């Protein structure tokens, strides 16, 4: 794995969370690059291979002092010889990604010209928020949205009030809307669902959001018909797939198949179950 | 060797002679594919073992394998939090004949690994062919994401006390600071990784460097770790994957032979042969 940062990136010394994010993104990418060695019995060879791992994952060196399986940089052999663990780190923002992203989308939708609604800070912020929300490195979001790394870091570092042209922002805003759509389907489970299958991450990197939604369909998730119609996707009914999906991901269903919001389950409280007749229970909805 | 099965990216074809003193320590072939679940049931692992045994590949030892992810959550002003998540469960099959053979079956990958490597056509290809056929039948993967072949070589010389002692054996351009007029006597170890592009979705990672080898009384050994991969998504067809693995093998052999000097290569080849050798022999 190579941790040398691209020209123009922050130096590693004096790192911040941003540096960690970049480096851990490279760690994850590098781990995927390697043909993974599962076990090495020869201690001298294991140590030699481990030197590469430890040196190239600095400054996460303290974590790398765990016994490395060798091979994949961040794969560890813990107590069991047949167990391996990838190390992936996430940097999260305190501010709600959902709120910020939604706000930016609303601003973009309401603007009358690109200079009014597409500021540098908007684009940089949205990229970061999408990355945090999906649990993927910023680089993946840049790939998905077609924004070059140099452009992105130019925006991020610029001290003047830049107003990048819409063309420079690639498919970012389409990606925002797609993420919003997926988030409405998966809620807090979105990043878990995405990261559970490398193929989905690859679809994201390609910016193929339609295929990503198709993958959600394949997994059995219910997508509102209007969304499917807009994307020209076919959704054959498969109750068994739906059950399997729900068993794996506790996704709350918020819309019916026509896209109408369902009555919130939270608005029905146990205390509101009253006896109407001797053997009949009636649910009374709260007013809020 | 046809163009179709030669090394990737027009690399020079490798000599096919088997090395008399092979530095190869470890050979790994990994096929990653789209996982349809997060578990390989014991029944499937047992069937795989039985079918491999029927083809003459005995892996008597069966162990549970698992893959997980350690997540570190870092927020400004707060202590980092870590958590461990189980991602997948599978099985490891170990040969009990002392050959060091090992197979790992995971929902999204199958790995064949050996520490006793004679030649591709003997040590890897037949076992790979059998394994992929079994996987194709039992796990029924659909799309292959990546196929990788990794050879870890360790050149040893009990008389080598400094990295510079490998001058004339490892290609000079790779030795770097080890041959520097001032640094040479002080360098104890070095690690370099080359990332090579060998096609749109093909490439290689070459990790190499001298290191103090505790296994040889503190002598300086030289590690050459070649990882060649093909990341083009394809349908899982065992026969096709074997052919692609052969291309990777020829590529790895080519990279190996250009890592060391021709003179040194000749010293580790059998005296009765005149051609150069390869640790990752490419005879089909």
Interface residues (C-beta under 8 A of the other chain):
Chain A: X1 X2 X17 X20 X24 X32 X33 X34 X35 X36 X37 X38 X39 X40 X41 X42 X43 X44 X45 X47 X48 X49 X51 X52 X55 X56 X63 X71 X76 X80 X81 X82 X83 X84 X85 X86 X87 X88 X89 X90 X91 X92 X93 X94 X196 X197 X198 X199 X202
Chain B: X25 X26 X28 X29 X30 X32 X34 X35 X38 X63 X64 X65 X66 X67 X68 X69 X70 X71 X72 X73 X74 X75 X76 X84 X87 X92 X100 X102 X104 X108 X109 X111 X113 X115 X143 X145 X146 X148 X149 X150 X152 X154 X189 X191 X193 X195 X205 X207 X209 X211 X213 X214 X215 X216 X221 X223 X225 X227 X229
